[in-house]
Amino acid sequence: LDKEKAPAYCLLAQVLEEEGDNNTAIIINNWASCLGYSSSYNIDQDKWIDQARQRLETGFNK
């Protein structure tokens, strides 16, 4: 993944969650990267920022 492209991390975190991946460390790392590289100036990424914050605060429970 391009380490500076937030969409890749945000989408991968979502896919891993939906697939029921049991490796929480990978999912958390992807949400953290999503949050770190996202820009609130981009409408799609702004939504992912909120989602990433929620997942990281709650342990990514929907």
PyRosetta script that sets phi, psi and omega in degrees:
from pyrosetta import init, pose_from_sequence

init()
pose = pose_from_sequence("LDKEKAPAYCLLAQVLEEEGDNNTAIIINNWASCLGYSSSYNIDQDKWIDQARQRLETGFNK")
pose.set_psi(1, 145.4)
pose.set_omega(1, 174.6)
pose.set_phi(2, -72.1)
pose.set_psi(2, 117.3)
pose.set_omega(2, -171.6)
pose.set_phi(3, -64.6)
pose.set_psi(3, -10.9)
pose.set_omega(3, 179.7)
pose.set_phi(4, -111.3)
pose.set_psi(4, 14.2)
pose.set_omega(4, -179.8)
pose.set_phi(5, -109.2)
pose.set_psi(5, 99.3)
pose.set_omega(5, -177.4)
pose.set_phi(6, -56.9)
pose.set_psi(6, -42.5)
pose.set_omega(6, -176.9)
pose.set_phi(7, -55.0)
pose.set_psi(7, -37.0)
pose.set_omega(7, -179.9)
pose.set_phi(8, -60.7)
pose.set_psi(8, -45.0)
pose.set_omega(8, -179.6)
pose.set_phi(9, -70.2)
pose.set_psi(9, -41.4)
pose.set_omega(9, -178.9)
pose.set_phi(10, -63.6)
pose.set_psi(10, -46.4)
pose.set_omega(10, -179.1)
pose.set_phi(11, -69.0)
pose.set_psi(11, -39.3)
pose.set_omega(11, 178.3)
pose.set_phi(12, -63.5)
pose.set_psi(12, -42.2)
pose.set_omega(12, 177.9)
pose.set_phi(13, -59.9)
pose.set_psi(13, -42.6)
pose.set_omega(13, 179.4)
pose.set_phi(14, -64.5)
pose.set_psi(14, -44.0)
pose.set_omega(14, -179.7)
pose.set_phi(15, -63.8)
pose.set_psi(15, -45.6)
pose.set_omega(15, -179.9)
pose.set_phi(16, -61.4)
pose.set_psi(16, -39.0)
pose.set_omega(16, 177.0)
pose.set_phi(17, -63.5)
pose.set_psi(17, -47.3)
pose.set_omega(17, -177.6)
pose.set_phi(18, -64.3)
pose.set_psi(18, -33.7)
pose.set_omega(18, 179.3)
pose.set_phi(19, -77.4)
pose.set_psi(19, -8.8)
pose.set_omega(19, -179.7)
pose.set_phi(20, 76.4)
pose.set_psi(20, 28.7)
pose.set_omega(20, 178.8)
pose.set_phi(21, -57.1)
pose.set_psi(21, 132.8)
pose.set_omega(21, -177.2)
pose.set_phi(22, -89.0)
pose.set_psi(22, -3.4)
pose.set_omega(22, -178.9)
pose.set_phi(23, -88.4)
pose.set_psi(23, 85.7)
pose.set_omega(23, -175.9)
pose.set_phi(24, -63.6)
pose.set_psi(24, -30.0)
pose.set_omega(24, -180.0)
pose.set_phi(25, -62.4)
pose.set_psi(25, -41.7)
pose.set_omega(25, 179.2)
pose.set_phi(26, -66.2)
pose.set_psi(26, -42.8)
pose.set_omega(26, 179.9)
pose.set_phi(27, -63.9)
pose.set_psi(27, -45.7)
pose.set_omega(27, 179.3)
pose.set_phi(28, -62.1)
pose.set_psi(28, -42.6)
pose.set_omega(28, 178.4)
pose.set_phi(29, -61.7)
pose.set_psi(29, -38.8)
pose.set_omega(29, 178.8)
pose.set_phi(30, -69.0)
pose.set_psi(30, -39.4)
pose.set_omega(30, 176.2)
pose.set_phi(31, -65.8)
pose.set_psi(31, -38.7)
pose.set_omega(31, 178.8)
pose.set_phi(32, -64.7)
pose.set_psi(32, -41.5)
pose.set_omega(32, 177.2)
pose.set_phi(33, -67.4)
pose.set_psi(33, -39.1)
pose.set_omega(33, 175.8)
pose.set_phi(34, -56.6)
pose.set_psi(34, -48.9)
pose.set_omega(34, -179.7)
pose.set_phi(35, -64.9)
pose.set_psi(35, -42.4)
pose.set_omega(35, -176.2)
pose.set_phi(36, -68.3)
pose.set_psi(36, -32.4)
pose.set_omega(36, -175.9)
pose.set_phi(37, -101.6)
pose.set_psi(37, -8.3)
pose.set_omega(37, -178.8)
pose.set_phi(38, -74.5)
pose.set_psi(38, 152.5)
pose.set_omega(38, 178.4)
pose.set_phi(39, -116.6)
pose.set_psi(39, 129.3)
pose.set_omega(39, 178.5)
pose.set_phi(40, -70.5)
pose.set_psi(40, -9.1)
pose.set_omega(40, 177.8)
pose.set_phi(41, -82.2)
pose.set_psi(41, -10.8)
pose.set_omega(41, 177.5)
pose.set_phi(42, -103.9)
pose.set_psi(42, 121.9)
pose.set_omega(42, -172.3)
pose.set_phi(43, -59.5)
pose.set_psi(43, -40.9)
pose.set_omega(43, 178.7)
pose.set_phi(44, -67.3)
pose.set_psi(44, -44.4)
pose.set_omega(44, -179.2)
pose.set_phi(45, -68.1)
pose.set_psi(45, -31.1)
pose.set_omega(45, 177.5)
pose.set_phi(46, -61.8)
pose.set_psi(46, -38.9)
pose.set_omega(46, 176.7)
pose.set_phi(47, -65.7)
pose.set_psi(47, -40.0)
pose.set_omega(47, 179.0)
pose.set_phi(48, -67.0)
pose.set_psi(48, -32.4)
pose.set_omega(48, 177.0)
pose.set_phi(49, -59.5)
pose.set_psi(49, -47.4)
pose.set_omega(49, 178.9)
pose.set_phi(50, -62.5)
pose.set_psi(50, -43.6)
pose.set_omega(50, -179.9)
pose.set_phi(51, -64.5)
pose.set_psi(51, -43.6)
pose.set_omega(51, -179.9)
pose.set_phi(52, -62.9)
pose.set_psi(52, -43.8)
pose.set_omega(52, 178.3)
pose.set_phi(53, -59.8)
pose.set_psi(53, -44.2)
pose.set_omega(53, 179.6)
pose.set_phi(54, -61.8)
pose.set_psi(54, -46.7)
pose.set_omega(54, -178.3)
pose.set_phi(55, -64.1)
pose.set_psi(55, -40.9)
pose.set_omega(55, -178.9)
pose.set_phi(56, -70.3)
pose.set_psi(56, -33.8)
pose.set_omega(56, 179.7)
pose.set_phi(57, -74.9)
pose.set_psi(57, -33.8)
pose.set_omega(57, -174.5)
pose.set_phi(58, -104.1)
pose.set_psi(58, 3.2)
pose.set_omega(58, -175.9)
pose.set_phi(59, 77.3)
pose.set_psi(59, 28.3)
pose.set_omega(59, 179.1)
pose.set_phi(60, 57.3)
pose.set_psi(60, 30.5)
pose.set_omega(60, 170.1)
pose.set_phi(61, -77.5)
pose.set_psi(61, 135.1)
pose.set_omega(61, -178.3)
pose.set_phi(62, -74.6)
pose.dump_pdb("model.pdb")
